[in-house]
Amino acid sequence: VPSHDRSSDKIEEQILKITRSENELRKLSLIATKSKSGVIITDSYGRIEWVNDAFTKITGYLLQEVIGRKPKDFLQGKETTDDKRAELSAALAKKEDIEIVLVNRDKAGNPYHNQLEIVSVFDEAGKHINFIAIQKDITDEVNFRQEILQMNSRFELISNFSQIGIWEWIPGKERLTWNNVLYQINGLELGQISRSDLFEAWKNQIHPDDLERVLEEIETLKNSSNVYIKQEYRLIRFNDHSVRYIQALVIAERNEAGTISRLIGSVQDV
């Protein structure tokens, strides 16, 4: 093969590689630019080279305000714990990828929960050249989870004072979840019976004359479009075998197809 033909093939191969690289770069640039997550590209020392518009929207900082700066110097505030700082610093020093949640502060000084993923970039020779960080403001998600926890705590407090037992059953799992009051009503200690055995234990405690009716009412609810049923039955407590009169409410939650996604109920010893 003549040498000029080999040279021509190599040139075409290089042009093809460059074209592919440019196409990939355009795709990545488009993704980074249009992403709703904040994107930060830094040099190997952690100094910012580029950020996208989503970063500006989250933090309030423009690209020209942050070029050459390290994110930790202006984003981390007093809410960022020493443990989190140390964990992040150690990963960056070792040029390791990391996923972490920090409490940062935006330009106006408002704290926000930052879900951060950092990836190290190396060249073909294995030399570290960049960090790429993807950040997402998950403040709303965190606040929602905290509100749910607080609400559950309030419900548990109300339940304890009013002595109302609460239970939940999810199809497929075939096991019950009881609150503390319901264990007390049934004369059981928490953990005395495994969750997978609670349903059988509960059936064994229902007065024999009431058992068939109670189970039939629940099956009717499951196989109908009804939202709830009220029940009254006698319960024989596990610890002292005393007979207790129970008022219960069973509520069926259904998905769009009308299939039950879970049953929840309240129980009161009257």
C-alpha positions as CSV (number, residue, x, y, z in Angstrom):
1,V,0.0,0.0,0.0
2,P,1.5,3.3,-1.0
3,S,2.5,5.6,1.9
4,H,0.3,8.5,0.7
5,D,-2.7,6.1,0.8
6,R,-1.9,5.1,4.4
7,S,-1.5,8.8,5.4
8,S,-4.8,9.6,3.8
9,D,-6.5,6.8,5.7
10,K,-5.0,8.0,9.0
11,I,-6.1,11.6,8.3
12,E,-9.7,10.3,7.5
13,E,-9.6,8.3,10.7
14,Q,-8.5,11.3,12.8
15,I,-11.2,13.5,11.1
16,L,-13.8,10.9,11.9
17,K,-12.7,10.7,15.6
18,I,-12.8,14.5,15.9
19,T,-16.2,14.7,14.3
20,R,-17.5,12.0,16.7
21,S,-16.0,13.9,19.6
22,E,-17.5,17.1,18.5
23,N,-20.9,15.5,18.1
24,E,-20.7,14.0,21.6
25,L,-19.5,17.3,23.0
26,R,-22.5,19.1,21.4
27,K,-24.8,16.5,22.9
28,L,-23.3,16.8,26.4
29,S,-23.3,20.6,26.2
30,L,-27.0,20.6,25.2
31,I,-27.8,18.3,28.1
32,A,-25.8,20.3,30.6
33,T,-27.3,23.6,29.3
34,K,-30.9,22.5,29.3
35,S,-30.7,20.3,32.5
36,K,-33.0,21.4,35.4
37,S,-30.2,20.3,37.7
38,G,-27.4,22.6,38.5
39,V,-24.2,21.7,36.7
40,I,-20.7,22.8,37.8
41,I,-17.5,22.1,36.0
42,T,-14.3,22.8,37.9
43,D,-10.6,22.2,37.2
44,S,-8.6,19.6,39.1
45,Y,-8.2,21.9,42.1
46,G,-12.0,22.5,42.4
47,R,-12.0,26.0,40.9
48,I,-15.1,26.7,38.8
49,E,-14.7,26.9,35.1
50,W,-18.4,26.8,34.0
51,V,-21.9,26.6,35.5
52,N,-25.3,26.2,33.7
53,D,-28.4,28.4,34.0
54,A,-30.0,25.9,36.5
55,F,-27.1,26.5,38.9
56,T,-27.8,30.3,38.7
57,K,-31.5,29.7,39.3
58,I,-30.8,27.5,42.3
59,T,-28.0,29.6,43.9
60,G,-28.6,33.1,42.5
61,Y,-24.9,33.3,41.4
62,L,-24.1,34.2,37.8
63,L,-21.3,32.5,35.9
64,Q,-19.0,35.6,36.0
65,E,-19.4,35.8,39.7
66,V,-18.1,32.3,40.4
67,I,-15.5,31.6,37.8
68,G,-12.2,30.7,39.6
69,R,-13.9,30.2,43.0
70,K,-14.4,27.0,44.9
71,P,-18.1,26.1,45.6
72,K,-17.4,25.4,49.3
73,D,-16.1,29.0,49.8
74,F,-19.4,30.6,49.0
75,L,-22.1,27.9,49.2
76,Q,-21.4,26.1,52.4
77,G,-22.8,27.8,55.5
78,K,-23.2,27.1,59.2
79,E,-25.8,24.4,58.5
80,T,-23.2,22.3,56.7
81,T,-21.9,19.9,59.4
82,D,-18.2,19.2,60.0
83,D,-18.8,15.5,59.2
84,K,-20.3,16.4,55.8
85,R,-17.4,18.8,55.0
86,A,-14.8,16.2,55.9
87,E,-16.6,13.5,53.9
88,L,-16.7,15.7,50.8
89,S,-13.1,17.0,51.2
90,A,-11.7,13.4,51.5
91,A,-13.5,12.3,48.3
92,L,-12.2,15.3,46.4
93,A,-8.7,14.9,47.6
94,K,-8.7,11.3,46.5
95,K,-10.3,12.2,43.2
96,E,-13.2,9.8,44.0
97,D,-16.8,10.1,42.9
98,I,-19.3,11.0,45.6
99,E,-23.0,11.4,46.3
100,I,-23.9,13.5,49.3
101,V,-26.6,15.8,50.6
102,L,-25.5,19.2,52.0
103,V,-27.3,22.2,53.4
104,N,-26.0,25.1,51.4
105,R,-26.9,28.8,51.2
106,D,-27.9,30.7,48.1
107,K,-26.7,34.2,47.3
108,A,-29.5,35.8,49.4
109,G,-28.4,33.7,52.4
110,N,-31.4,31.3,52.2
111,P,-30.5,27.7,53.2
112,Y,-31.4,24.9,50.8
113,H,-30.9,21.1,50.8
114,N,-28.5,20.3,48.0
115,Q,-28.4,16.7,46.6
116,L,-24.9,16.7,45.1
117,E,-23.2,14.1,42.8
118,I,-19.6,14.7,41.9
119,V,-17.7,12.8,39.1
120,S,-14.0,12.9,38.5
121,V,-12.8,13.3,34.9
122,F,-9.5,11.9,33.7
123,D,-7.7,12.3,30.3
124,E,-6.5,9.5,28.1
125,A,-3.2,9.4,30.0
126,G,-5.1,8.9,33.3
127,K,-4.4,12.5,34.5
128,H,-7.2,14.1,36.5
129,I,-8.4,17.2,34.7
130,N,-11.9,18.1,36.0
131,F,-14.7,17.6,38.5
132,I,-18.3,17.7,37.2
133,A,-20.9,18.3,39.9
134,I,-24.6,17.8,39.4
135,Q,-26.7,19.5,42.1
136,K,-30.4,19.4,42.8
137,D,-32.4,21.5,45.3
138,I,-34.4,18.9,47.3
139,T,-35.6,21.4,50.0
140,D,-39.3,20.8,49.1
141,E,-38.8,17.0,49.3
142,V,-37.0,17.2,52.7
143,N,-39.6,19.6,54.1
144,F,-42.4,17.3,52.9
145,R,-40.8,14.3,54.6
146,Q,-40.4,16.3,57.8
147,E,-44.0,17.4,57.7
148,I,-45.1,13.8,57.2
149,L,-43.0,12.7,60.2
150,Q,-44.4,15.5,62.3
151,M,-47.9,14.7,61.2
152,N,-47.3,11.0,62.1
153,S,-46.0,12.0,65.4
154,R,-49.1,14.1,66.1
155,F,-51.4,11.3,65.1
156,E,-49.5,8.9,67.4
157,L,-49.8,11.4,70.2
158,I,-53.5,11.8,69.6
159,S,-53.9,8.0,69.3
160,N,-52.1,7.4,72.6
161,F,-54.2,10.0,74.5
162,S,-57.5,8.8,73.0
163,Q,-56.6,5.2,73.2
164,I,-57.3,4.5,69.5
165,G,-55.5,1.6,67.9
166,I,-54.3,2.1,64.3
167,W,-53.4,-0.6,61.8
168,E,-52.3,-0.9,58.2
169,W,-52.3,-3.8,55.7
170,I,-50.8,-3.7,52.2
171,P,-51.7,-6.4,49.6
172,G,-48.8,-8.6,48.6
173,K,-47.0,-8.1,51.9
174,E,-49.6,-10.0,53.8
175,R,-48.6,-8.6,57.1
176,L,-50.1,-6.0,59.5
177,T,-48.6,-2.9,61.0
178,W,-50.0,-2.0,64.4
179,N,-49.4,1.1,66.6
180,N,-48.6,0.8,70.3
181,V,-52.2,1.3,71.4
182,L,-53.4,-1.6,69.4
183,Y,-50.9,-3.9,71.0
184,Q,-52.2,-2.7,74.4
185,I,-55.9,-3.3,73.4
186,N,-55.1,-6.8,72.3
187,G,-53.1,-7.5,75.5
188,L,-49.8,-8.0,73.6
189,E,-46.3,-6.6,74.1
190,L,-44.6,-4.9,71.2
191,G,-42.5,-7.5,69.4
192,Q,-44.2,-10.4,71.2
193,I,-45.5,-11.7,67.9
194,S,-43.9,-11.1,64.5
195,R,-45.7,-8.7,62.1
196,S,-46.2,-11.6,59.7
197,D,-48.2,-13.5,62.4
198,L,-50.3,-10.6,63.7
199,F,-53.2,-11.3,61.4
200,E,-53.6,-14.9,62.6
201,A,-53.1,-13.8,66.2
202,W,-55.8,-11.2,65.8
203,K,-58.2,-13.8,64.3
204,N,-57.6,-16.1,67.2
205,Q,-58.5,-13.3,69.6
206,I,-61.8,-12.5,68.1
207,H,-64.7,-14.1,69.9
208,P,-65.7,-17.3,68.0
209,D,-69.3,-16.2,67.7
210,D,-68.2,-13.0,65.9
211,L,-65.2,-14.2,63.8
212,E,-67.1,-15.4,60.7
213,R,-69.1,-12.2,60.4
214,V,-66.1,-9.9,61.0
215,L,-64.0,-11.7,58.2
216,E,-67.0,-11.7,55.8
217,E,-67.5,-7.9,56.3
218,I,-63.8,-7.3,55.5
219,E,-64.0,-9.5,52.4
220,T,-67.1,-7.7,51.2
221,L,-65.3,-4.4,51.5
222,K,-62.3,-5.7,49.5
223,N,-64.5,-7.1,46.7
224,S,-66.8,-4.1,46.4
225,S,-66.4,-0.4,45.6
226,N,-67.2,0.7,49.1
227,V,-64.8,3.0,50.9
228,Y,-65.2,1.9,54.5
229,I,-67.1,-0.3,56.9
230,K,-67.8,0.0,60.6
231,Q,-67.6,-3.1,62.8
232,E,-68.5,-4.1,66.3
233,Y,-67.2,-7.4,67.8
234,R,-65.9,-9.0,71.0
235,L,-62.1,-9.5,71.5
236,I,-60.5,-11.9,74.0
237,R,-57.3,-10.3,75.2
238,F,-54.2,-12.3,74.9
239,N,-52.7,-11.6,78.3
240,D,-55.6,-11.8,80.7
241,H,-58.3,-13.5,78.5
242,S,-60.8,-10.8,79.4
243,V,-63.6,-10.1,76.9
244,R,-63.5,-6.6,75.4
245,Y,-66.1,-4.9,73.2
246,I,-64.5,-3.3,70.1
247,Q,-65.7,-0.6,67.7
248,A,-63.7,-0.6,64.5
249,L,-63.4,1.3,61.3
250,V,-61.8,-0.2,58.2
251,I,-61.0,2.0,55.2
252,A,-60.0,0.8,51.7
253,E,-57.6,2.9,49.6
254,R,-57.9,2.0,45.9
255,N,-55.8,2.9,42.9
256,E,-57.2,4.2,39.6
257,A,-58.2,0.7,38.5
258,G,-60.3,0.3,41.6
259,T,-57.9,-2.3,43.1
260,I,-57.2,-2.0,46.8
261,S,-53.7,-0.5,47.5
262,R,-54.0,-0.8,51.2
263,L,-56.4,-1.2,54.1
264,I,-56.2,1.0,57.2
265,G,-58.2,0.9,60.3
266,S,-58.9,2.2,63.7
267,V,-59.9,0.2,66.8
268,Q,-61.3,1.4,70.1
269,D,-62.0,-0.6,73.2
270,V,-65.5,0.6,74.3
